Every structure is written in structure tokens, then in C-alpha cells.
């Protein structure tokens, strides 16, 4: 029997409160499903499960606050598949091994959204619309009962819900640059296509195939509009805003004090000419709709994520010794409306295209400030970036978030006098800073890291 325990959602987390269970005993769950909502000192987090199986027992009830590592639920293995029907043919007395093997007739894969014989009839609505997807639909303000699913037997998928939410809000669907260019040339509405890329994004092959997205379109509104999404219901354990803010400040203060006390910080800074980056952004955004335009922080995130390939000592964790991370999950420092800062991760930042990164950044900031984050986003950032340029800050020397070993800061873009080839000119520049752990790297490696970020920003078209 497996165990689902209270996860650690950051080095400063000691305990969490189960605000809401999204599953019940008997529900089948799969790795990555959101099964509970947990309140921490910093935020309310959608907690994912990392083991597949069937929920056997909910050990901790809603409203209970328990330490990290406490068993929240018990799981059993997934129900075994029903035994195959007994083979036919031959006489009853004929030994099994003597019967000729029968090869199943080849089956054509069902078309997307087409009913699978016998499946829809045997699955009740509660299974077609899983608790996880119903919770996601509630957050996005979508009525899941009015979405035609594209999964087997018409089951609603995560991509269906997210696409319906985009259509409801009027936002264009996530798409690759090539897909947008092809769609513009062919006069195709991206919102009408089914996206088969990461997270349901529309990619070039979707445009070429022209697969309609009607199955993810909401039905005409009913006479009574669905309720607008709101915060999760409060529980007896929920605290007032003032109490939460005080607890958040206390948690941040304790973690930063620990960081400064235990981590031997060193600090470096450099001035980066971002003229090439801003010029490229201006040209690139001419080809994009207003809602899909890129901003400079996206280039800064991507350059930071790419730079760790040259200096891996900046990307990883220090516990008893430094352990570099092959994956690059950049934590983004986000200020909360009620005060305080949180730094959830954008996973595989180095592998994301700029448009996908822009969409994920916009989504992450919105959910962080709404208090709707996922446990995986809080548990594994490998390096953090903070950008205070929009507040008029010239430079920020941050405190490392343990067990990470580096934090990169960016200040505002200002026009500065720059001498090149004996000539003096004015260029848009910003100050980039590095706070790094001396146990994992040194000033030489830190200098190379900042230089690599600078180099990458001089070639924004390659990001």
C-alpha cells in the first residue's frame, strides 16, 4: 500500500493545512493529478500526487494542520484489468496449448472525440469529469458539463478545459511562432484548431491538418450563467488576512535569516547593453497580436536558463554537498498583493520557446497572486530570478533561497553613456547581479555566468 504524504513546498515550510480534498476513497489517481488543496504560510497550493493507484483512506481531514512528511492518504494499486475472455474454438477436451493461437483483428484508432464502444455507456459523469478537471474548471470559470471532450469516449481532458477558458476570456490559444505565421497566411483562426503541442498549444502540423476544435468549445450559455470563480471555501483552520500576512512575513524572515547565517554569499554585478534585445523585441512584436507580444523579462529568464549550460555550478542544490541539476526550473520572484514574495518555478525554462515562456509567465504570476499554485511549482526551482526594474530599482542584490545556490537580479533599463571604439553614445542598459553560494562556486565562475547571460542577450534571435 502506498502513502501520500504532506509535501515540502519550500525550504521554509514546516507544516501545512489540508483545505480541501479533491478525491475520495475509491477514486483512481494518476501521477501528476491534483488531489488536494493545501494552505502554507505563503500560499494556497494545489498538491499533485506522484504515485498512481486508488485512494484507499484519507488519513488527514479537511482543516487539519500537520507537519511535512505526515501521511495524508493511503493508496492501493490500480485495479487490475479484467481477465481476457476464454478462448473459443476446439473441443472442451482439447488441451489449451493444443489450440491454435488466435490473432486479434487489427483495430483502427478511434478518431479524436469519437465515442469508444461501450465506454461512455459504462462510465458515469463523475468519472468522465474527474474531480481534478472539475477543480481546474472551477478555477478557470468554465462549466465542465458544457464542454465536449476530445478524450476516449468523449472524456474531457485538461487541454479541453484550458482551451475553453481561453475562448471564454477572449485570449488567443497558446501557439508556436510557425503556427501563427501559417495561420495568418492561410487565414485560419487559431482558436478553431485543436492543439497537439505541449499543454494543448497549437503547432504547425495542427494548422496544416486543420483539425477543428469544436469539441473544446463551450455550448451556448444557459439561462443562468455559471458562478464566477472565487477563492476556495474557507475552513475552520483558515486564518484572517492579517494573520496570514504576519505568518508569511515571519516565514520569509526566518528563511532569509537562515540563508544569510548558513550560506557564504558572494555578490557580483555587471552592466548589460540591452539595445539588441529591445530592438529585436520591437521587430518581433510587429508580427504578433497585442495579447501575444513578448516583454524583456522573458528574454532575461531565457538567457539565465540557457547560461547555466555553460556554468552548471549555478543550477542545483546544496545540502551536505552541492548537487547540480540537469533540469533548469527557474524560480520567478513574484510579489503578492497582500505583501511578501513567492518564487514558484517555470519548469524546463531552457527548453521553452519564447512564446510558450511568455504564456507560462503570465499564467504563473496570475495564479500566484490568486493563491492557486501547484505543489510541483513550489518544490523544485533550481535557480531564482528577481526583476525589480519596473519599480525603478537600478540593482538588486538578493538573498539566496536555500537549498538553491544562486539568485540572479535585474534592474531597470536606463539610457547610459557607452564608449565604443573611441566614440561616446547613449545605449539602453541594465544592471544584472548575481548572489551565489561560495560552497558551490567562486567569483571566477560567477563572472563567467554573468558574461554568458550578456552574450546571449546580444543575440536575442537565437533565444
QUINORFEN-V444105 format. One record per backbone hydrogen bond with DSSP energy under -1.0 kcal/mol. CO is the residue of the C=O (numbers start at 0). NH is the residue of the N-H. If there is no record, write none. Layout:
# QUINORFEN-V444105
CO_NH ; CO_NH
This chain:
# QUINORFEN-V444105
1_74 ; 3_71 ; 3_72 ; 5_68 ; 9_12 ; 13_67 ; 15_65 ; 16_38 ; 17_62 ; 19_36 ; 23_26 ; 26_54 ; 28_52 ; 29_32 ; 32_48 ; 34_21 ; 35_46 ; 36_18 ; 36_19 ; 37_44 ; 38_16 ; 42_39 ; 43_372 ; 44_37 ; 45_374 ; 46_34 ; 46_35 ; 48_31 ; 52_28 ; 53_75 ; 54_25 ; 56_73 ; 60_63 ; 63_17 ; 65_15 ; 66_69 ; 69_5 ; 71_58 ; 71_59 ; 72_3 ; 73_55 ; 73_56 ; 74_1 ; 75_53 ; 90_93 ; 95_98 ; 110_113 ; 115_118 ; 118_122 ; 123_126 ; 123_127 ; 124_128 ; 129_133 ; 130_134 ; 131_135 ; 132_136 ; 133_137 ; 134_138 ; 135_139 ; 136_141 ; 142_145 ; 143_146 ; 145_218 ; 150_153 ; 151_154 ; 154_150 ; 156_160 ; 157_161 ; 158_162 ; 159_163 ; 160_164 ; 161_165 ; 162_166 ; 163_167 ; 164_168 ; 165_170 ; 173_201 ; 175_179 ; 176_180 ; 177_181 ; 178_182 ; 179_183 ; 180_184 ; 181_185 ; 182_187 ; 188_191 ; 189_192 ; 191_212 ; 196_199 ; 197_200 ; 200_196 ; 201_175 ; 202_206 ; 203_207 ; 204_208 ; 205_209 ; 210_193 ; 212_215 ; 213_216 ; 234_237 ; 239_243 ; 240_244 ; 241_245 ; 242_246 ; 243_247 ; 244_248 ; 245_249 ; 246_250 ; 247_251 ; 248_252 ; 249_253 ; 250_254 ; 251_255 ; 252_256 ; 253_257 ; 254_258 ; 255_259 ; 256_260 ; 257_261 ; 258_262 ; 262_264 ; 263_437 ; 265_435 ; 267_433 ; 269_431 ; 271_429 ; 273_277 ; 274_278 ; 275_279 ; 276_280 ; 277_281 ; 278_282 ; 279_283 ; 280_284 ; 283_286 ; 284_287 ; 288_291 ; 289_292 ; 294_297 ; 295_299 ; 296_300 ; 297_301 ; 298_302 ; 299_303 ; 300_304 ; 301_305 ; 302_306 ; 303_307 ; 305_308 ; 306_309 ; 306_310 ; 310_313 ; 311_314 ; 314_324 ; 316_322 ; 320_318 ; 322_316 ; 327_348 ; 328_381 ; 328_382 ; 329_345 ; 330_384 ; 333_341 ; 335_338 ; 339_335 ; 341_333 ; 343_331 ; 345_329 ; 347_350 ; 352_356 ; 353_357 ; 354_358 ; 355_359 ; 356_360 ; 357_361 ; 358_362 ; 359_363 ; 360_364 ; 361_365 ; 362_366 ; 363_367 ; 364_368 ; 365_369 ; 366_371 ; 372_45 ; 374_378 ; 376_344 ; 381_315 ; 382_330 ; 383_407 ; 384_332 ; 385_409 ; 387_390 ; 387_392 ; 388_391 ; 392_411 ; 400_403 ; 402_317 ; 404_436 ; 405_383 ; 406_434 ; 407_385 ; 408_432 ; 409_387 ; 413_428 ; 415_426 ; 417_424 ; 419_422 ; 422_419 ; 424_417 ; 426_415 ; 427_273 ; 428_413 ; 429_271 ; 430_410 ; 431_269 ; 432_408 ; 433_267 ; 434_406 ; 435_265 ; 436_439 ; 436_440 ; 441_445 ; 442_446 ; 443_447 ; 444_448 ; 445_449 ; 446_450 ; 447_451 ; 448_452 ; 449_453 ; 450_454 ; 451_455 ; 452_456 ; 455_458 ; 458_461 ; 459_462
